[in-house]
C-alpha cells in the first residue's frame, strides 16, 4: 500500500450547457443518435478563459473542501491534453491564477489517463515525505480543438476540471494496488496531428484541419475496453480483492458502451458505477476527478470504501488502481 489520504475534492464546470438538440442545430446529428452510441445528453463548453482558469477554480474548491489555503500546497500537478500554451505548463499558469508561488507546479500529459498518472506521481512523492500536501487536477477545454465537421468526435467531448488534495497518513488508506502502461506504436490513432514539432502550424496544416482531434473510433474502442477492464482485474488481483469487494467504480467516462463493456468483463455490479457522462460527456483528464468529487458530495463515496479507478487515453495510455478511502 502507498499510504495517503484524500482530504479534499473540488470540481468546476462551465455554466454554458450544450445539449444534444442544440448541437444538432449546427452538426449533422440528433439526440437519439448521440445517446444511443455514447450515453451523452449534454456537455459544457467554456465561452471564455483557458484550461488553467478551470484548473485554478477546481483546485481552489478542493482546498476549501480540505479546510486549507492554496498557499499551503507543496505541489500542484495538472493533467491535461488541452494546455494553455506549449509552454509554460498549464500548472504554472494555474499557480499564478491561484496567487501562490514557490511550490513545484508541472503538467502530466497522458491524455485521458493524465489524472491517474498524476495520482501515482503524487503517491510516490508522499511516500518520500508524508507531510506533503499535493493537488492533483485534471482539466480540459476540449471545445477549442473539436472539428464540428466531424460528428464522430465533436459530439463526445466537453470542458471541465476536477481536483483532489492528497497528503500522507498513518491510516490504512491510499493506493492498494495499481498498474500503468502505454503503447506508442498506436500513437497515431488518437490525437491532434498539427501544432507540435512534427507538424508545426502552417497554412497547410490549418487548411487540412490538423489542429483538431483525430480519432479512429473502432480501434480506440477495442483497445480501451481491453486495457481498462484488464487493468481493473489486475489491480484487484494484486490487492487480493474481487469484484464483490469494490464499493464504487469510477471508470474514465468516454462512452457508455465502453463503460458497459468493462462491467461485463470485470463482473462489477452496474449499481456500483458512479457516472456523470450523461450531463458532461467525455471531459478527458477531468472525467474521473469530477466524478470523484460529485460521488463524495452525493454521499455515494465515503471513508472506508474501496474505490476502483480505470482510465484510457491517447498515447495510447492506460492506468488502473484500487484506492482505500
C-alpha positions as CSV (number, residue, x, y, z in Angstrom):
1,X,0.0,0.0,0.0
2,X,1.1,3.5,-0.8
3,X,-0.5,5.4,2.1
4,X,-2.2,8.8,1.5
5,X,-5.4,10.4,2.4
6,X,-7.7,12.3,0.0
7,X,-8.6,15.3,2.2
8,X,-10.4,17.4,-0.3
9,X,-12.0,17.4,-3.7
10,X,-13.4,20.1,-5.9
11,X,-14.7,20.5,-9.5
12,X,-15.6,23.3,-11.8
13,X,-17.8,23.0,-14.9
14,X,-18.5,26.0,-17.1
15,X,-22.1,27.4,-16.9
16,X,-22.7,27.0,-20.7
17,X,-24.6,23.8,-21.2
18,X,-24.8,22.4,-24.8
19,X,-27.5,19.8,-25.2
20,X,-27.6,17.2,-28.0
21,X,-30.5,19.1,-29.5
22,X,-28.6,22.3,-29.5
23,X,-25.6,20.6,-31.1
24,X,-27.9,19.1,-33.8
25,X,-28.7,22.7,-35.0
26,X,-25.2,23.0,-36.5
27,X,-24.0,19.4,-36.7
28,X,-25.5,16.6,-38.8
29,X,-26.6,14.5,-35.7
30,X,-29.5,14.1,-33.3
31,X,-30.2,13.5,-29.7
32,X,-31.2,9.9,-30.4
33,X,-28.1,9.2,-32.5
34,X,-25.7,10.5,-29.7
35,X,-27.5,8.9,-26.8
36,X,-27.7,5.5,-28.4
37,X,-24.0,5.4,-29.2
38,X,-22.5,7.3,-26.3
39,X,-24.9,7.8,-23.4
40,X,-24.2,11.5,-23.6
41,X,-27.1,14.0,-23.3
42,X,-25.2,17.3,-22.8
43,X,-21.7,18.8,-22.3
44,X,-20.2,22.1,-21.1
45,X,-18.3,24.5,-23.2
46,X,-16.2,27.3,-21.7
47,X,-17.1,30.5,-23.5
48,X,-14.1,32.3,-22.2
49,X,-10.8,31.7,-20.3
50,X,-8.3,28.9,-20.7
51,X,-7.7,25.4,-19.2
52,X,-5.8,27.0,-16.3
53,X,-8.8,29.1,-15.3
54,X,-10.8,25.9,-14.9
55,X,-8.0,24.1,-13.1
56,X,-7.4,27.0,-10.7
57,X,-11.0,27.1,-9.7
58,X,-11.2,23.3,-9.2
59,X,-8.1,23.4,-7.0
60,X,-9.4,26.4,-5.1
61,X,-12.6,24.5,-4.3
62,X,-10.7,21.3,-3.4
63,X,-8.5,23.4,-0.9
64,X,-11.7,24.9,0.6
65,X,-13.1,21.4,1.0
66,X,-9.8,20.3,2.7
67,X,-10.0,23.4,5.0
68,X,-6.7,24.8,3.8
69,X,-5.4,27.7,1.8
70,X,-3.9,27.1,-1.6
71,X,-0.7,28.6,-0.3
72,X,-0.3,25.5,1.9
73,X,0.1,23.2,-1.1
74,X,3.5,21.6,-1.5
75,X,3.0,20.7,-5.2
76,X,0.5,21.3,-8.0
77,X,0.1,18.6,-10.7
78,X,-2.2,19.3,-13.6
79,X,-3.2,16.6,-16.1
80,X,-4.4,17.9,-19.4
81,X,-4.1,17.5,-23.2
82,X,-5.6,20.9,-23.9
83,X,-2.8,23.1,-22.3
84,X,-3.0,26.9,-22.3
85,X,0.3,27.0,-24.2
86,X,3.0,24.6,-25.4
87,X,5.0,26.1,-22.5
88,X,4.9,27.3,-19.8
89,X,2.9,24.4,-18.3
90,X,-0.8,24.8,-17.5
91,X,0.0,24.1,-13.9
92,X,2.3,27.2,-13.8
93,X,-0.5,29.3,-15.3
94,X,-2.9,27.9,-12.8
95,X,-0.4,28.5,-9.9
96,X,-0.2,32.2,-10.9
97,X,-4.0,32.5,-11.0
98,X,-4.2,31.0,-7.5
99,X,-1.9,33.7,-6.3
100,X,0.7,31.2,-5.0
101,X,4.3,30.5,-5.7
102,X,7.4,28.5,-4.6
103,X,6.0,25.0,-4.7
104,X,6.7,22.9,-7.8
105,X,3.9,23.1,-10.4
106,X,4.0,20.9,-13.5
107,X,1.9,19.1,-16.0
108,X,1.3,15.4,-16.7
109,X,0.4,14.7,-20.3
110,X,-1.1,11.2,-20.7
111,X,-4.4,12.4,-22.4
112,X,-7.5,11.0,-20.7
113,X,-5.2,9.0,-18.3
114,X,-3.4,12.1,-17.0
115,X,-5.2,12.4,-13.6
116,X,-4.4,8.7,-13.0
117,X,-0.7,9.3,-13.8
118,X,-0.8,12.3,-11.6
119,X,-2.1,10.4,-8.6
120,X,0.7,7.9,-8.9
121,X,3.3,10.6,-9.1
122,X,1.8,12.3,-6.0
123,X,1.7,9.0,-4.1
124,X,5.4,8.4,-4.9
125,X,6.2,12.0,-3.7
126,X,4.2,11.5,-0.5
127,X,6.0,8.1,0.2
128,X,9.2,10.1,0.5
129,X,7.7,12.8,2.6
130,X,4.3,12.1,4.2
131,X,3.9,15.7,5.3
132,X,3.4,16.9,1.8
133,X,0.0,18.3,0.6
134,X,-0.3,17.8,-3.1
135,X,-3.1,18.9,-5.5
136,X,-3.7,16.6,-8.5
137,X,-6.0,18.2,-11.1
138,X,-7.5,17.1,-14.4
139,X,-8.6,20.0,-16.6
140,X,-9.7,20.3,-20.2
141,X,-11.1,22.8,-22.7
142,X,-11.8,20.3,-25.4
143,X,-14.3,22.6,-27.2
144,X,-11.3,24.5,-28.5
145,X,-9.9,21.6,-30.5
146,X,-13.1,20.0,-31.8
147,X,-13.8,19.7,-35.6
148,X,-17.5,20.5,-35.8
149,X,-17.5,19.0,-39.3
150,X,-16.7,15.6,-37.8
151,X,-19.8,14.3,-35.9
152,X,-18.0,11.2,-34.8
153,X,-15.7,13.2,-32.5
154,X,-17.3,16.6,-31.9
155,X,-20.3,15.2,-30.0
156,X,-18.2,13.3,-27.5
157,X,-16.1,15.9,-25.6
158,X,-16.7,18.7,-23.2
159,X,-14.9,21.1,-20.8
160,X,-14.3,20.9,-17.1
161,X,-11.9,20.4,-14.3
162,X,-11.7,18.3,-11.1
163,X,-9.1,18.3,-8.4
164,X,-8.1,16.2,-5.4
165,X,-5.8,17.1,-2.4
166,X,-3.6,14.3,-1.1
167,X,-1.4,14.1,2.0
168,X,0.4,11.4,4.0
169,X,-1.3,9.5,6.7
170,X,-0.7,6.7,9.3
171,X,-4.1,5.3,8.5
172,X,-4.6,2.3,6.2
173,X,-5.8,4.4,3.3
174,X,-4.3,5.1,-0.1
175,X,-3.3,3.1,-3.2
176,X,-3.8,-0.6,-2.5
177,X,-2.6,-1.6,-6.0
178,X,-2.1,0.0,-9.4
179,X,-0.8,-0.7,-12.9
180,X,0.1,1.7,-15.7
181,X,1.1,1.4,-19.3
182,X,1.3,2.9,-22.8
183,X,1.8,1.8,-26.4
184,X,3.4,4.5,-28.6
185,X,3.1,2.2,-31.6
186,X,-0.6,3.3,-31.6
187,X,0.0,7.0,-31.0
188,X,-1.4,7.9,-34.4
189,X,-4.9,6.7,-33.8
190,X,-6.0,9.3,-31.3
191,X,-4.6,12.8,-31.0
192,X,-4.1,16.2,-32.6
193,X,-1.7,15.9,-35.6
194,X,-0.7,19.5,-36.0
195,X,0.8,22.2,-33.9
196,X,3.9,20.4,-32.5
197,X,7.4,20.0,-33.7
198,X,6.4,17.1,-36.1
199,X,3.9,19.3,-37.9
200,X,4.4,23.0,-37.0
201,X,1.5,25.3,-37.6
202,X,1.3,26.5,-41.2
203,X,-1.5,27.5,-43.5
204,X,-1.3,23.9,-44.9
205,X,-1.9,22.3,-41.5
206,X,-4.8,24.7,-40.8
207,X,-6.4,24.0,-44.2
208,X,-6.0,20.3,-43.6
209,X,-7.8,20.6,-40.3
210,X,-4.9,19.0,-38.4
211,X,-5.3,21.1,-35.3
212,X,-8.5,19.3,-34.3
213,X,-9.0,15.9,-32.6
214,X,-8.4,12.9,-34.8
215,X,-9.7,9.5,-33.7
216,X,-10.0,6.1,-35.3
217,X,-13.0,5.2,-33.2
218,X,-13.2,1.4,-33.8
219,X,-9.6,0.8,-32.9
220,X,-9.8,3.1,-29.8
221,X,-12.9,1.4,-28.6
222,X,-11.3,-2.1,-28.8
223,X,-8.1,-1.1,-27.0
224,X,-10.0,1.0,-24.4
225,X,-12.2,-1.9,-23.3
226,X,-9.3,-4.3,-23.2
227,X,-6.9,-2.0,-21.3
228,X,-9.5,-0.6,-18.8
229,X,-11.0,-4.0,-17.9
230,X,-7.8,-5.9,-17.7
231,X,-6.2,-3.1,-15.6
232,X,-9.0,-3.3,-13.0
233,X,-8.8,-7.0,-12.8
234,X,-5.1,-6.9,-12.3
235,X,-5.3,-4.2,-9.7
236,X,-7.9,-6.2,-7.8
237,X,-5.9,-9.4,-8.0
238,X,-2.7,-7.6,-6.8
239,X,-4.7,-6.2,-3.8
240,X,-6.2,-9.7,-3.1
241,X,-9.7,-8.4,-3.8
242,X,-12.6,-9.5,-6.0
243,X,-15.2,-7.6,-8.0
244,X,-17.5,-8.0,-5.0
245,X,-15.1,-6.0,-2.8
246,X,-15.5,-2.9,-4.9
247,X,-17.8,-0.3,-3.4
248,X,-17.5,2.3,-6.2
249,X,-16.1,2.1,-9.7
250,X,-15.1,5.3,-11.4
251,X,-14.1,4.5,-15.0
252,X,-12.9,7.1,-17.4
253,X,-16.2,8.3,-18.9
254,X,-15.6,8.4,-22.6
255,X,-18.5,6.4,-23.9
256,X,-21.3,4.5,-22.2
257,X,-20.7,1.4,-24.4
258,X,-17.1,1.3,-23.3
259,X,-18.1,1.5,-19.6
260,X,-20.7,-1.2,-20.1
261,X,-18.2,-3.5,-21.8
262,X,-15.8,-3.0,-18.9
263,X,-18.5,-4.0,-16.5
264,X,-19.2,-7.2,-18.5
265,X,-15.6,-8.1,-18.4
266,X,-14.8,-7.3,-14.7
267,X,-18.2,-8.5,-13.3
268,X,-18.5,-5.4,-11.2
269,X,-22.2,-4.7,-10.5
270,X,-23.5,-1.8,-12.5
271,X,-25.1,-0.3,-9.4
272,X,-21.5,0.5,-8.1
273,X,-20.6,2.7,-11.0
274,X,-20.9,6.4,-10.5
275,X,-21.4,8.2,-13.8
276,X,-21.5,11.8,-14.9
277,X,-21.2,11.1,-18.7
278,X,-24.9,11.9,-19.4
279,X,-24.5,15.5,-18.3
280,X,-20.9,16.3,-19.0
281,X,-19.8,14.0,-21.9
282,X,-16.1,13.0,-22.1
283,X,-14.1,15.6,-20.2
284,X,-10.8,13.6,-20.7
285,X,-8.4,14.1,-17.8
286,X,-11.1,15.7,-15.8
287,X,-13.5,12.8,-16.1
288,X,-12.5,10.8,-13.0
289,X,-11.8,13.7,-10.6
290,X,-15.1,15.4,-11.4
291,X,-16.9,12.1,-10.9
292,X,-15.0,11.5,-7.7
293,X,-15.9,14.9,-6.3
294,X,-19.6,14.5,-7.2
295,X,-19.7,11.0,-5.7
296,X,-18.3,12.3,-2.4
297,X,-20.6,15.3,-2.3
298,X,-23.6,12.9,-3.1
299,X,-22.6,10.5,-0.3
300,X,-22.0,7.7,-2.8
301,X,-18.3,7.5,-1.9
302,X,-17.4,7.7,1.8
303,X,-14.4,6.9,4.1
304,X,-13.9,3.1,4.3
305,X,-15.0,2.5,0.7
306,X,-12.8,0.6,-1.8
307,X,-12.7,2.7,-4.9
308,X,-11.7,1.2,-8.3
309,X,-10.5,3.6,-10.9
310,X,-9.5,2.9,-14.5
311,X,-8.7,5.2,-17.5
312,X,-7.5,5.1,-21.1
313,X,-6.3,7.8,-23.4
314,X,-4.3,8.8,-26.4
315,X,-0.7,7.7,-26.5
316,X,-2.1,5.1,-26.2
317,X,-2.0,5.2,-22.3
318,X,-3.9,3.4,-19.6
319,X,-3.9,3.2,-15.8
320,X,-6.0,1.4,-13.1
321,X,-5.9,1.2,-9.4
322,X,-7.8,0.4,-6.2
323,X,-7.9,3.2,-3.6
324,X,-8.8,2.6,0.0
325,X,-10.8,5.7,1.0
